Amino acid sequence: MNLQVLHEDNHLIAVNKPAGVLVHGDETGDVPLSEAVKEYIKIRYNKPGDVFLGVIHRLDRPVSGVVIYARTSKGLARMNEVFKKREIQKTYLAITRNRPAPMLGSLTHYIAKDRSRNVAKAFPTKSNQAEKMKAKKSTLDYEMIGEIDSRCLIRVNPHTGRPHQIRVQLASMGCPIVGDVKYGDDQPNDDGSIHLHCRSMSFEHPVKREPVVITADPPADVLWRKFDSILGI
């Protein structure tokens, strides 16, 4: 795996996750990104034995972008608090087949995850069915920042971190993400990816108490590259 390290210090390490790679191991037995990061640390710092690496958050397998791991137990505990208290700003980029209307706005839904089917459902209000399914309030802001060849580039800032949140909320407004057949797109991408990318995360370092901004470029496929000039890449 070609590992792209974006940030590295004594407590944290951040990498640009390729689409199609797991953040950490699951029942598939596929080699996750976490193992590649452990191997990188082991070699770079000549560490004998097992390498500690704490999983702080996750990206869906078909999604690319910034993933942050903890290199120490202190870093893990404190970053867990940062995420829990929502003291982190996350920016995603999504390419959709349809233009959002309006082109700038906020979305609020109540999202429930059906784990047996690995699919989320977004309810527009806190209905009886939403409560029965233990749906949780989910909010995000979005803005369309470009349109090329009938494809729209949307910047998304989620305020909550629900399962499949951006995917299901954009789909609910008629803007499924390119390649995301699970949530309404009509054609999968050849490699199984979807055009959703975690562009950046910013927060106060939990130990150093310094501002940290971590940014990852989108994958180098043809569709993402069309928007390079808009993104300043």
N, CA, C and O of each residue as an XYZ file, in Angstrom:
932
protein
N       0.846     -1.194      0.000
C       0.000      0.000      0.000
C       0.883      1.247      0.000
O       1.809      1.355      0.805
N       0.600      2.176     -0.894
C       1.367      3.417     -0.979
C       0.825      4.400      0.043
O      -0.207      5.031     -0.186
N       1.516      4.534      1.174
C       1.030      5.330      2.294
C       1.409      6.798      2.125
O       2.584      7.126      1.955
N       0.419      7.674      2.174
C       0.664      9.116      2.101
C       0.442      9.720      3.475
O      -0.699      9.897      3.903
N       1.527     10.039      4.169
C       1.447     10.611      5.511
C       1.249     12.118      5.401
O       1.999     12.801      4.703
N       0.238     12.631      6.092
C      -0.111     14.051      6.022
C       0.362     14.836      7.237
O       0.668     16.025      7.138
N       0.420     14.168      8.377
C       0.817     14.817      9.631
C       1.382     13.749     10.542
O       0.912     12.611     10.560
N       2.404     14.134     11.302
C       3.048     13.162     12.173
C       3.687     13.881     13.352
O       4.457     14.821     13.153
N       3.382     13.457     14.580
C       4.070     13.952     15.760
C       4.112     12.818     16.778
O       3.781     11.678     16.451
N       4.515     13.120     18.003
C       4.688     12.063     19.000
C       3.384     11.371     19.378
O       3.400     10.220     19.816
N       2.253     12.060     19.214
C       0.972     11.533     19.684
C      -0.006     11.159     18.575
O      -0.888     10.325     18.778
N       0.148     11.777     17.398
C      -0.822     11.572     16.319
C      -0.118     11.308     14.999
O       1.011     11.742     14.773
N      -0.817     10.584     14.134
C      -0.371     10.438     12.757
C      -1.616     10.447     11.865
O      -2.603      9.774     12.160
N      -1.561     11.206     10.786
C      -2.683     11.306      9.858
C      -2.230     10.906      8.465
O      -1.125     11.244      8.040
N      -3.086     10.185      7.758
C      -2.757      9.733      6.405
C      -3.938      9.983      5.476
O      -5.066     10.196      5.918
N      -3.653      9.951      4.190
C      -4.684     10.107      3.163
C      -5.157      8.711      2.770
O      -4.456      7.990      2.061
N      -6.333      8.337      3.228
C      -6.841      6.989      2.974
C      -7.282      6.835      1.523
O      -8.078      7.638      1.038
N      -6.786      5.828      0.826
C      -7.307      5.549     -0.515
C      -8.729      4.982     -0.427
O      -9.058      4.280      0.529
N      -9.551      5.279     -1.400
C     -10.874      4.659     -1.469
C     -10.720      3.153     -1.618
O      -9.831      2.680     -2.326
N     -11.586      2.404     -0.952
C     -11.564      0.954     -1.058
C     -10.787      0.269      0.042
O     -10.793     -0.958      0.129
N     -10.113      1.042      0.891
C      -9.304      0.483      1.974
C     -10.038      0.655      3.302
O     -10.640      1.700      3.547
N      -9.989     -0.358      4.152
C     -10.593     -0.286      5.475
C      -9.737      0.560      6.407
O      -8.509      0.529      6.321
N     -10.374      1.316      7.298
C      -9.638      2.075      8.307
C      -9.022      1.132      9.322
O      -7.884      1.323      9.748
N      -9.780      0.109      9.708
C      -9.272     -0.912     10.631
C      -9.897     -2.246     10.246
O     -10.832     -2.293      9.447
N      -9.381     -3.321     10.812
C      -9.796     -4.654     10.398
C     -11.254     -4.971     10.690
O     -11.839     -4.441     11.635
N     -11.833     -5.838      9.872
C     -13.190     -6.316     10.113
C     -13.277     -7.789      9.722
O     -12.260     -8.454      9.524
N     -14.515     -8.288      9.613
C     -14.718     -9.714      9.367
C     -14.251    -10.170      7.984
O     -14.136    -11.371      7.739
N     -13.979     -9.218      7.070
C     -13.528     -9.610      5.733
C     -12.116    -10.187      5.767
O     -11.743    -10.988      4.910
N     -11.343     -9.777      6.756
C      -9.958    -10.223      6.822
C      -9.018     -9.464      5.903
O      -7.832     -9.784      5.827
N      -9.542     -8.449      5.196
C      -8.701     -7.647      4.311
C      -7.724     -6.803      5.137
O      -8.050     -6.367      6.241
N      -6.536     -6.581      4.596
C      -5.530     -5.798      5.306
C      -6.001     -4.343      5.409
O      -6.233     -3.700      4.385
N      -6.145     -3.817      6.631
C      -6.631     -2.442      6.796
C      -5.514     -1.419      6.753
O      -4.333     -1.759      6.824
N      -5.904     -0.171      6.635
C      -4.963      0.938      6.632
C      -4.157      0.977      7.931
O      -2.972      1.313      7.913
N      -4.779      0.641      9.040
C      -4.094      0.683     10.337
C      -2.846     -0.191     10.342
O      -1.849      0.175     10.964
N      -2.877     -1.340      9.662
C      -1.703     -2.212      9.633
C      -0.568     -1.592      8.825
O       0.604     -1.736      9.173
N      -0.922     -0.906      7.755
C       0.106     -0.218      6.953
C       0.740      0.914      7.756
O       1.945      1.145      7.657
N      -0.065      1.621      8.548
C       0.465      2.708      9.375
C       1.367      2.148     10.467
O       2.419      2.722     10.746
N       0.980      1.045     11.085
C       1.823      0.402     12.102
C       3.174      0.001     11.515
O       4.217      0.200     12.138
N       3.142     -0.562     10.321
C       4.376     -0.999      9.675
C       5.264      0.204      9.362
O       6.485      0.138      9.505
N       4.647      1.293      8.937
C       5.393      2.520      8.658
C       6.100      3.020      9.921
O       7.281      3.363      9.884
N       5.364      3.057     11.039
C       5.939      3.530     12.302
C       7.060      2.598     12.759
O       8.114      3.039     13.219
N       6.806      1.320     12.621
C       7.792      0.317     13.054
C       9.125      0.492     12.312
O      10.198      0.429     12.912
N       9.034      0.710     11.013
C      10.245      0.853     10.209
C      10.892      2.225     10.419
O      12.106      2.323     10.599
N      10.083      3.270     10.395
C      10.620      4.638     10.494
C      11.342      4.871     11.821
O      12.383      5.526     11.867
N      10.771      4.322     12.904
C      11.344      4.581     14.230
C      12.053      3.362     14.818
O      12.418      3.350     15.993
N      12.243      2.332     13.979
C      12.967      1.138     14.403
C      12.424      0.596     15.721
O      13.176      0.351     16.664
N      11.110      0.414     15.770
C      10.459     -0.036     16.998
C      10.368     -1.558     17.026
O       9.821     -2.153     16.098
N      10.885     -2.194     18.055
C      10.746     -3.650     18.179
C       9.358     -4.001     18.717
O       8.724     -3.184     19.385
N       8.894     -5.198     18.430
C       7.624     -5.663     18.980
C       6.427     -4.957     18.382
O       6.507     -4.363     17.307
N       5.307     -5.030     19.101
C       4.057     -4.448     18.630
C       4.091     -2.927     18.697
O       4.724     -2.348     19.581
N       3.411     -2.293     17.762
C       3.297     -0.839     17.714
C       1.896     -0.446     18.148
O       0.916     -0.974     17.624
N       1.787      0.484     19.108
C       0.470      0.981     19.519
C      -0.084      1.915     18.448
O       0.619      2.795     17.952
N      -1.345      1.713     18.100
C      -2.032      2.613     17.178
C      -3.511      2.613     17.536
O      -4.178      1.582     17.446
N      -4.018      3.766     17.940
C      -5.413      3.873     18.349
C      -6.291      4.416     17.248
O      -5.957      5.416     16.613
N      -7.421      3.753     17.018
C      -8.387      4.204     16.012
C      -9.292      5.258     16.643
O     -10.009      4.973     17.603
N      -9.258      6.463     16.106
C     -10.017      7.584     16.656
C     -11.365      7.742     15.966
O     -12.373      8.009     16.620
N     -11.384      7.580     14.663
C     -12.609      7.768     13.885
C     -12.512      6.888     12.648
O     -11.508      6.206     12.444
N     -13.544      6.902     11.833
C     -13.589      6.022     10.669
C     -14.082      6.776      9.435
O     -14.804      7.767      9.537
N     -13.679      6.286      8.284
C     -14.279      6.662      7.006
C     -14.830      5.394      6.376
O     -14.226      4.328      6.499
N     -15.964      5.496      5.707
C     -16.506      4.338      5.007
C     -15.484      3.810      4.011
O     -14.667      4.567      3.486
N     -15.533      2.531      3.758
C     -14.552      1.894      2.875
C     -14.449      2.570      1.507
O     -13.330      2.774      1.037
N     -15.556      2.931      0.836
C     -15.419      3.531     -0.500
C     -15.055      5.014     -0.499
O     -14.970      5.632     -1.560
N     -14.840      5.590      0.690
C     -14.542      7.018      0.830
C     -13.032      7.211      1.005
O     -12.361      6.369      1.602
N     -12.509      8.309      0.487
C     -11.086      8.627      0.621
C     -10.905      9.826      1.542
O     -11.866     10.504      1.906
N      -9.632     10.075      1.914
C      -9.334     11.311      2.622
C      -8.677     11.160      3.975
O      -8.149     10.100      4.310
N      -8.715     12.238      4.756
C      -7.988     12.341      6.015
C      -8.474     11.321      7.042
O      -9.661     11.257      7.363
N      -7.537     10.529      7.547
C      -7.786      9.645      8.685
C      -6.696      9.908      9.719
O      -5.508      9.917      9.396
N      -7.113     10.119     10.955
C      -6.180     10.398     12.046
C      -6.144      9.205     12.997
O      -7.187      8.705     13.418
N      -4.946      8.758     13.329
C      -4.748      7.707     14.326
C      -3.957      8.294     15.497
O      -3.266      9.304     15.360
N      -4.077      7.632     16.654
C      -3.307      8.023     17.831
C      -2.093      7.115     17.984
O      -2.197      5.897     17.836
N      -0.955      7.706     18.278
C       0.272      6.934     18.496
C       0.500      6.623     19.967
O       1.349      5.799     20.307
N      -0.257      7.282     20.838
C      -0.134      7.043     22.276
C      -1.511      6.915     22.895
O      -2.499      7.374     22.321
N      -1.583      6.293     24.063
C      -2.868      6.163     24.761
C      -3.383      7.530     25.196
O      -4.592      7.763     25.202
N      -2.467      8.444     25.562
C      -2.883      9.798     25.925
C      -3.504     10.495     24.725
O      -4.548     11.137     24.843
N      -2.858     10.368     23.566
C      -3.403     10.971     22.357
C      -4.764     10.409     22.002
O      -5.657     11.145     21.584
N      -4.922      9.098     22.168
C      -6.202      8.459     21.860
C      -7.304      8.967     22.765
O      -8.373      9.346     22.287
N      -7.058      8.980     24.075
C      -8.084      9.410     25.027
C      -8.497     10.860     24.787
O      -9.682     11.192     24.822
N      -7.516     11.711     24.546
C      -7.824     13.134     24.373
C      -8.477     13.424     23.029
O      -9.349     14.287     22.943
N      -8.069     12.717     21.978
C      -8.721     12.916     20.682
C     -10.141     12.362     20.689
O     -11.019     12.900     20.014
N     -10.372     11.300     21.439
C     -11.744     10.801     21.583
C     -12.642     11.886     22.182
O     -13.799     12.027     21.786
N     -12.109     12.649     23.134
C     -12.870     13.743     23.731
C     -13.101     14.864     22.727
O     -14.176     15.464     22.692
N     -12.089     15.143     21.912
C     -12.223     16.179     20.885
C     -13.384     15.840     19.943
O     -14.200     16.703     19.619
N     -13.448     14.588     19.512
C     -14.526     14.171     18.615
C     -15.867     14.148     19.344
O     -16.886     14.565     18.795
N     -15.860     13.661     20.575
C     -17.105     13.574     21.351
C     -17.713     14.955     21.578
O     -18.929     15.130     21.500
N     -16.857     15.925     21.858
C     -17.332     17.286     22.127
C     -17.494     18.106     20.847
O     -17.881     19.273     20.901
N     -17.203     17.504     19.711
C     -17.316     18.162     18.409
C     -16.437     19.397     18.326
O     -16.838     20.430     17.789
N     -15.234     19.277     18.865
C     -14.267     20.367     18.822
C     -13.320     20.188     17.649
O     -12.134     20.505     17.742
N     -13.841     19.688     16.563
C     -13.068     19.466     15.355
C     -13.906     19.902     14.158
O     -15.107     19.640     14.101
N     -13.265     20.566     13.210
C     -13.962     21.026     12.007
C     -13.585     20.102     10.849
O     -12.411     19.943     10.515
N     -14.605     19.501     10.249
C     -14.387     18.546      9.159
C     -14.965     19.108      7.857
O     -16.086     19.617      7.824
N     -14.180     19.003      6.801
C     -14.644     19.436      5.484
C     -14.518     18.273      4.505
O     -13.452     17.674      4.359
N     -15.621     17.971      3.845
C     -15.654     16.914      2.832
C     -15.952     17.525      1.478
O     -16.535     18.604      1.378
N     -15.542     16.821      0.442
C     -15.901     17.158     -0.933
C     -16.693     16.000     -1.515
O     -16.322     14.837     -1.356
N     -17.782     16.327     -2.189
C     -18.600     15.309     -2.846
C     -18.881     15.745     -4.276
O     -19.137     16.920     -4.539
N     -18.832     14.792     -5.194
C     -19.248     15.052     -6.572
C     -20.571     14.333     -6.787
O     -20.675     13.123     -6.586
N     -21.579     15.091     -7.197
C     -22.915     14.535     -7.395
C     -23.350     14.692     -8.851
O     -22.787     15.488     -9.602
N     -24.348     13.927     -9.225
C     -24.874     14.011    -10.596
C     -25.903     15.126    -10.740
O     -26.168     15.574    -11.856
N     -26.477     15.572     -9.654
C     -27.522     16.587     -9.708
C     -27.101     17.837     -8.941
O     -26.330     17.762     -7.984
N     -27.606     18.960     -9.365
C     -27.321     20.227     -8.705
C     -28.235     20.381     -7.481
O     -29.443     20.163     -7.579
N     -27.661     20.757     -6.331
C     -28.508     20.948     -5.149
C     -29.340     22.220     -5.283
O     -28.908     23.202     -5.886
N     -30.527     22.182     -4.715
C     -31.389     23.357     -4.705
C     -31.959     23.534     -3.295
O     -32.722     22.696     -2.812
N     -31.577     24.636     -2.644
C     -30.682     25.697     -3.111
C     -29.225     25.230     -3.170
O     -28.888     24.150     -2.687
N     -28.370     26.061     -3.769
C     -26.972     25.668     -3.933
C     -26.151     25.860     -2.657
O     -25.003     25.420     -2.584
N     -26.730     26.507     -1.666
C     -26.085     26.731     -0.376
C     -27.132     26.542      0.709
O     -28.226     27.098      0.618
N     -26.806     25.758      1.738
C     -27.807     25.566      2.777
C     -27.357     24.610      3.862
O     -26.189     24.231      3.943
N     -28.312     24.231      4.692
C     -28.083     23.294      5.789
C     -29.124     22.184      5.705
O     -30.239     22.396      5.230
N     -28.749     21.012      6.167
C     -29.656     19.872      6.195
C     -29.720     19.309      7.606
O     -28.703     19.175      8.286
N     -30.933     18.984      8.031
C     -31.146     18.326      9.326
C     -32.031     17.117      9.122
O     -33.125     17.232      8.570
N     -31.573     15.970      9.559
C     -32.343     14.738      9.500
C     -32.146     13.962     10.799
O     -31.309     14.301     11.635
N     -32.941     12.919     10.935
C     -32.741     11.951     12.017
C     -32.340     10.643     11.350
O     -33.117     10.054     10.599
N     -31.131     10.201     11.628
C     -30.560      9.068     10.902
C     -30.482      7.836     11.786
O     -30.044      7.888     12.935
N     -30.926      6.723     11.207
C     -30.840      5.421     11.875
C     -30.067      4.470     10.981
O     -30.193      4.524      9.757
N     -29.268      3.601     11.584
C     -28.460      2.652     10.820
C     -29.024      1.243     10.986
O     -29.195      0.760     12.106
N     -29.309      0.593      9.862
C     -29.680     -0.818      9.857
C     -28.392     -1.609      9.676
O     -27.915     -1.778      8.554
N     -27.839     -2.086     10.763
C     -26.527     -2.734     10.706
C     -26.569     -4.066      9.980
O     -25.564     -4.496      9.415
N     -27.717     -4.721      9.987
C     -27.814     -6.008      9.291
C     -27.678     -5.831      7.785
O     -27.192     -6.728      7.097
N     -28.100     -4.689      7.270
C     -28.014     -4.399      5.838
C     -26.928     -3.373      5.512
O     -26.672     -3.085      4.343
N     -26.286     -2.818      6.559
C     -25.257     -1.790      6.401
C     -25.776     -0.627      5.565
O     -25.133     -0.198      4.607
N     -26.941     -0.126      5.939
C     -27.538      0.997      5.236
C     -28.192      1.924      6.252
O     -28.738      1.470      7.258
N     -28.133      3.227      5.983
C     -28.726      4.223      6.871
C     -29.997      4.788      6.250
O     -30.149      4.834      5.029
N     -30.904      5.216      7.124
C     -32.141      5.834      6.664
C     -32.262      7.207      7.316
O     -32.070      7.345      8.524
N     -32.579      8.219      6.515
C     -32.721      9.581      7.018
C     -34.188      9.965      7.088
O     -34.896      9.929      6.082
N     -34.639     10.331      8.272
C     -36.006     10.804      8.472
C     -35.991     12.327      8.553
O     -35.135     12.894      9.232
N     -36.926     13.007      7.872
C     -36.931     14.480      7.891
C     -37.331     15.067      9.236
O     -36.963     16.199      9.550
N     -38.080     14.313     10.033
C     -38.509     14.785     11.352
C     -38.358     13.651     12.364
O     -38.139     12.497     11.996
N     -38.476     13.994     13.621
C     -38.373     12.996     14.677
C     -39.722     12.297     14.829
O     -40.444     12.503     15.804
N     -40.037     11.474     13.847
C     -41.319     10.778     13.798
C     -41.323      9.579     14.736
O     -40.303      9.247     15.340
N     -42.473      8.936     14.853
C     -42.570      7.733     15.683
C     -41.653      6.637     15.149
O     -41.011      5.919     15.915
N     -41.604      6.520     13.814
C     -40.738      5.500     13.225
C     -39.274      5.805     13.495
O     -38.484      4.902     13.769
N     -38.911      7.098     13.417
C     -37.537      7.495     13.698
C     -37.168      7.161     15.142
O     -36.074      6.663     15.407
N     -38.075      7.432     16.068
C     -37.810      7.138     17.473
C     -37.722      5.635     17.698
O     -36.892      5.164     18.475
N     -38.580      4.886     17.013
C     -38.567      3.436     17.142
C     -37.232      2.859     16.676
O     -36.726      1.895     17.251
N     -36.668      3.462     15.628
C     -35.385      2.992     15.088
C     -34.184      3.655     15.775
O     -33.037      3.453     15.374
N     -34.467      4.451     16.819
C     -33.421      5.127     17.586
C     -32.567      6.032     16.699
O     -31.343      6.078     16.822
N     -33.241      6.744     15.811
C     -32.548      7.665     14.919
C     -31.985      8.849     15.704
O     -32.581      9.300     16.682
N     -30.834      9.343     15.264
C     -30.170     10.449     15.950
C     -30.125     11.678     15.053
O     -29.963     11.576     13.837
N     -30.271     12.839     15.680
C     -30.269     14.087     14.930
C     -28.931     14.270     14.226
O     -27.872     14.045     14.811
N     -28.993     14.683     12.962
C     -27.800     14.807     12.122
C     -27.887     16.097     11.328
O     -28.891     16.363     10.667
N     -26.829     16.899     11.396
C     -26.843     18.183     10.704
C     -25.565     18.379      9.899
O     -24.502     17.871     10.257
N     -25.688     19.117      8.817
C     -24.534     19.505      8.012
C     -24.846     20.778      7.244
O     -26.006     21.119      7.013
N     -23.786     21.473      6.854
C     -23.880     22.604      5.936
C     -23.254     22.193      4.606
O     -22.316     21.396      4.578
N     -23.768     22.732      3.514
C     -23.223     22.385      2.206
C     -23.215     23.612      1.306
O     -23.958     24.570      1.519
N     -22.350     23.557      0.288
C     -22.296     24.615     -0.711
C     -21.773     24.033     -2.010
O     -20.735     23.371     -2.021
N     -22.479     24.271     -3.100
C     -21.966     23.863     -4.403
C     -20.890     24.858     -4.821
O     -21.139     26.062     -4.873
N     -19.690     24.352     -5.121
C     -18.573     25.245     -5.441
C     -18.075     25.069     -6.875
O     -17.137     25.751     -7.290
N     -18.688     24.166     -7.633
C     -18.285     23.998     -9.022
C     -19.212     23.058     -9.769
O     -19.867     22.208     -9.165
N     -19.265     23.215    -11.084
C     -20.072     22.328    -11.928
C     -19.374     22.163    -13.264
O     -19.098     23.146    -13.951
N     -19.088     20.918    -13.636
C     -18.420     20.606    -14.901
C     -19.071     19.364    -15.503
O     -19.208     18.343    -14.828
N     -19.467     19.449    -16.757
C     -20.041     18.303    -17.475
C     -21.182     17.657    -16.695
O     -21.247     16.434    -16.569
N     -22.070     18.481    -16.181
C     -23.263     18.011    -15.446
C     -22.923     17.287    -14.151
O     -23.746     16.541    -13.621
N     -21.733     17.501    -13.647
C     -21.346     16.970    -12.337
C     -21.090     18.154    -11.416
O     -20.465     19.137    -11.812
N     -21.571     18.052    -10.199
C     -21.483     19.165     -9.262
C     -20.530     18.838     -8.121
O     -20.590     17.757     -7.534
N     -19.654     19.783     -7.817
C     -18.737     19.645     -6.688
C     -19.337     20.379     -5.495
O     -19.603     21.580     -5.554
N     -19.544     19.642     -4.421
C     -20.190     20.199     -3.230
C     -19.240     20.098     -2.042
O     -18.666     19.043     -1.772
N     -19.089     21.211     -1.343
C     -18.322     21.212     -0.094
C     -19.285     20.989      1.063
O     -20.324     21.643      1.154
N     -18.935     20.068      1.939
C     -19.823     19.687      3.038
C     -19.089     19.810      4.362
O     -17.956     19.351      4.509
N     -19.754     20.435      5.321
C     -19.222     20.525      6.685
C     -20.216     19.863      7.640
O     -21.188     20.497      8.050
N     -19.988     18.605      7.998
C     -20.893     17.926      8.918
C     -20.658     18.394     10.359
O     -19.520     18.613     10.774
N     -21.735     18.541     11.101
C     -21.634     18.917     12.511
C     -21.817     17.718     13.431
O     -21.554     17.797     14.631
N     -22.260     16.631     12.867
C     -22.396     15.372     13.598
C     -21.687     14.286     12.791
O     -21.335     14.494     11.630
N     -21.485     13.141     13.410
C     -20.749     12.073     12.732
C     -21.524     10.773     12.696
O     -21.062      9.753     13.207
N     -22.693     10.806     12.098
C     -23.534      9.607     12.029
C     -23.084      8.675     10.900
O     -22.444      9.126      9.950
N     -23.409      7.397     10.991
C     -23.048      6.452      9.925
C     -23.645      6.859      8.577
O     -24.848      7.093      8.465
N     -22.799      6.939      7.572
C     -23.207      7.246      6.193
C     -23.921      8.594      6.096
O     -24.699      8.815      5.169
N     -23.662      9.493      7.045
C     -24.444     10.730      7.144
C     -24.456     11.549      5.864
O     -25.528     11.865      5.348
N     -23.290     11.898      5.343
C     -23.239     12.758      4.162
C     -23.878     12.064      2.971
O     -24.581     12.698      2.184
N     -23.643     10.788      2.837
C     -24.166     10.030      1.713
C     -25.694     10.039      1.701
O     -26.312     10.300      0.669
N     -26.290      9.755      2.840
C     -27.749      9.644      2.892
C     -28.417     11.016      2.914
O     -29.521     11.173      2.393
N     -27.760     12.011      3.511
C     -28.375     13.333      3.538
C     -28.341     14.001      2.163
O     -29.329     14.617      1.762
N     -27.236     13.896      1.436
C     -27.217     14.451      0.082
C     -28.205     13.718     -0.821
O     -28.888     14.334     -1.639
N     -28.273     12.407     -0.667
C     -29.232     11.636     -1.473
C     -30.661     12.061     -1.180
O     -31.505     12.064     -2.076
N     -30.937     12.417      0.058
C     -32.301     12.793      0.442
C     -32.759     14.077     -0.233
O     -33.960     14.326     -0.342
N     -31.795     14.910     -0.696
C     -32.177     16.127     -1.415
C     -32.023     15.960     -2.921
O     -31.974     16.937     -3.668
N     -31.948     14.706     -3.350
C     -31.893     14.413     -4.779
C     -30.518     14.538     -5.384
O     -30.390     14.693     -6.598
N     -29.470     14.472     -4.551
C     -28.097     14.616     -5.031
C     -27.234     13.443     -4.591
O     -26.313     13.623     -3.794
N     -27.517     12.239     -5.100
C     -26.662     11.114     -4.731
C     -25.240     11.326     -5.220
O     -25.013     11.936     -6.265
N     -24.293     10.818     -4.457
C     -22.877     10.958     -4.799
C     -22.542     10.011     -5.946
O     -23.028      8.881     -5.990
N     -21.717     10.475     -6.862
C     -21.323      9.664     -8.016
C     -20.716      8.338     -7.541
O     -19.795      8.317     -6.725
N     -21.250      7.243     -8.069
C     -20.782      5.908     -7.723
C     -21.471      5.277     -6.546
O     -21.268      4.092     -6.281
N     -22.293      6.040     -5.819
C     -22.905      5.527     -4.584
C     -24.268      4.900     -4.882
O     -25.312      5.492     -4.607
N     -24.239      3.700     -5.444
C     -25.486      3.031     -5.820
C     -26.319      2.651     -4.593
O     -27.530      2.460     -4.701
N     -25.681      2.542     -3.440
C     -26.419      2.233     -2.214
C     -27.415      3.335     -1.878
O     -28.464      3.076     -1.288
N     -27.080      4.568     -2.258
C     -27.938      5.707     -1.933
C     -28.414      6.456     -3.175
O     -28.521      7.682     -3.169
N     -28.694      5.711     -4.232
C     -29.459      6.296     -5.317
C     -28.759      6.598     -6.614
O     -29.427      6.921     -7.597
N     -27.426      6.507     -6.669
C     -26.797      6.710     -7.968
C     -27.092      5.491     -8.848
O     -27.274      4.383     -8.345
N     -27.136      5.705    -10.151
C     -27.563      4.627    -11.038
C     -26.411      3.834    -11.636
O     -26.641      2.892    -12.394
N     -25.166      4.204    -11.305
C     -24.033      3.505    -11.901
C     -22.861      3.477    -10.917
O     -22.440      4.525    -10.426
N     -22.333      2.281    -10.626
C     -21.178      2.212     -9.709
C     -19.903      2.644    -10.405
O     -19.806      2.565    -11.630
N     -18.937      3.093     -9.649
C     -17.601      3.327    -10.183
C     -16.903      1.986    -10.399
O     -17.156      1.024     -9.674
N     -16.039      1.930    -11.384
C     -15.385      0.669    -11.736
C     -14.618      0.055    -10.568
O     -14.563     -1.167    -10.431
N     -14.023      0.907     -9.722
C     -13.205      0.397     -8.615
C     -13.972      0.258     -7.304
O     -13.381     -0.059     -6.272
N     -15.282      0.492     -7.338
C     -16.096      0.358     -6.130
C     -16.057      1.570     -5.221
O     -16.689      1.568     -4.165
N     -15.322      2.610     -5.613
C     -15.249      3.830     -4.800
C     -16.512      4.667     -4.996
O     -17.331      4.388     -5.872
N     -16.651      5.686     -4.170
C     -17.639      6.730     -4.421
C     -16.895      8.065     -4.387
O     -15.811      8.155     -3.811
N     -17.462      9.085     -4.993
C     -16.773     10.370     -5.080
C     -17.100     11.243     -3.863
O     -17.719     12.302     -3.961
N     -16.651     10.736     -2.717
C     -16.733     11.469     -1.455
C     -15.356     11.419     -0.818
O     -14.757     10.351     -0.691
N     -14.857     12.586     -0.415
C     -13.474     12.707      0.053
C     -13.416     13.611      1.269
O     -13.947     14.721      1.248
N     -12.770     13.140      2.330
C     -12.533     13.985      3.503
C     -11.358     14.895      3.194
O     -10.204     14.469      3.239
N     -11.650     16.133      2.884
C     -10.635     17.082      2.413
C      -9.742     17.592      3.550
O      -8.526     17.693      3.385
N     -10.345     17.915      4.709
C      -9.523     18.468      5.781
C     -10.164     18.285      7.148
O     -11.377     18.117      7.275
N      -9.311     18.323      8.169
C      -9.741     18.353      9.558
C      -8.878     19.370     10.287
O      -7.662     19.416     10.097
N      -9.514     20.186     11.122
C      -8.775     21.163     11.911
C      -9.245     21.105     13.355
O     -10.433     20.942     13.635
N      -8.274     21.243     14.281
C      -8.569     21.096     15.702
C      -7.382     21.610     16.506
O      -6.319     21.890     15.952
N      -7.571     21.729     17.793
C      -6.459     22.061     18.676
C      -5.793     20.766     19.105
O      -6.456     19.833     19.558
N      -4.469     20.718     18.958
C      -3.751     19.500     19.331
C      -4.038     19.173     20.790
O      -3.905     20.041     21.653
N      -4.432     17.927     21.082
C      -4.870     17.591     22.436
C      -3.773     17.607     23.494
O      -4.073     17.633     24.687
N      -2.515     17.592     23.079
C      -1.402     17.617     24.029
C      -0.628     18.932     23.924
O      -0.371     19.588     24.933
N      -0.263     19.310     22.708
C       0.524     20.530     22.500
C      -0.310     21.807     22.615
O       0.235     22.886     22.847
N      -1.626     21.687     22.455
C      -2.536     22.830     22.499
C      -2.206     23.860     21.423
O      -2.305     25.068     21.640
N      -1.814     23.356     20.269
C      -1.540     24.196     19.114
C      -2.548     23.875     18.015
O      -3.013     22.739     17.924
N      -2.899     24.864     17.170
C      -3.829     24.581     16.074
C      -3.221     23.624     15.063
O      -2.053     23.749     14.695
N      -4.025     22.670     14.620
C      -3.595     21.694     13.621
C      -4.595     21.708     12.471
O      -5.804     21.623     12.691
N      -4.094     21.816     11.255
C      -4.936     21.713     10.055
C      -4.323     20.643      9.161
O      -3.167     20.750      8.752
N      -5.103     19.618      8.866
C      -4.622     18.509      8.040
C      -5.455     18.472      6.762
O      -6.684     18.418      6.814
N      -4.780     18.502      5.618
C      -5.474     18.559      4.335
C      -4.987     17.436      3.428
O      -3.794     17.135      3.375
N      -5.935     16.817      2.710
C      -5.603     15.721      1.795
C      -6.170     16.005      0.414
O      -7.335     16.380      0.282
N      -5.358     15.831     -0.606
C      -5.843     15.971     -1.980
C      -6.728     14.789     -2.349
O      -6.499     13.676     -1.875
N      -7.737     15.015     -3.190
C      -8.593     13.912     -3.650
C      -7.822     12.925     -4.518
O      -6.710     13.223     -4.955
N      -8.394     11.764     -4.770
C      -7.748     10.772     -5.644
C      -7.475     11.349     -7.032
O      -8.106     12.318     -7.454
N      -6.528     10.738     -7.725
C      -6.089     11.259     -9.030
C      -6.860     10.622    -10.180
O      -6.271     10.293    -11.209
N      -8.170     10.446    -10.019
C      -8.935      9.900    -11.142
C      -9.448     11.031    -12.029
O      -9.364     12.206    -11.674
N      -9.975     10.656    -13.174
C     -10.332     11.647    -14.192
C     -11.372     12.638    -13.696
O     -11.251     13.837    -13.949
N     -12.389     12.160    -12.997
C     -13.464     13.050    -12.563
C     -12.984     14.037    -11.503
O     -13.298     15.225    -11.585
N     -12.233     13.569    -10.512
C     -11.702     14.499     -9.506
C     -10.790     15.533    -10.158
O     -10.830     16.712     -9.804
N      -9.973     15.096    -11.105
C      -8.993     16.010    -11.733
C      -9.675     17.160    -12.478
O      -9.083     18.227    -12.640
N     -10.887     16.956    -12.923
C     -11.594     18.034    -13.617
C     -11.790     19.244    -12.733
O     -11.921     20.363    -13.228
N     -11.811     19.031    -11.431
C     -12.091     20.115    -10.491
C     -10.820     20.672     -9.840
O     -10.904     21.460     -8.897
N      -9.649     20.269    -10.334
C      -8.385     20.711     -9.730
C      -8.272     22.233     -9.639
O      -7.852     22.765     -8.612
N      -8.646     22.932    -10.714
C      -8.479     24.387    -10.721
C      -9.383     25.054     -9.679
O      -9.016     26.073     -9.094
N     -10.553     24.478     -9.454
C     -11.473     25.022     -8.451
C     -10.902     24.814     -7.058
O     -11.049     25.675     -6.190
N     -10.251     23.675     -6.840
C      -9.706     23.339     -5.534
C      -8.314     23.931     -5.320
O      -7.776     23.872     -4.215
N      -7.733     24.500     -6.377
C      -6.404     25.080     -6.252
C      -5.304     24.046     -6.142
O      -4.287     24.270     -5.485
N      -5.516     22.901     -6.796
C      -4.521     21.820     -6.738
C      -3.578     21.919     -7.948
O      -2.667     21.103     -8.090
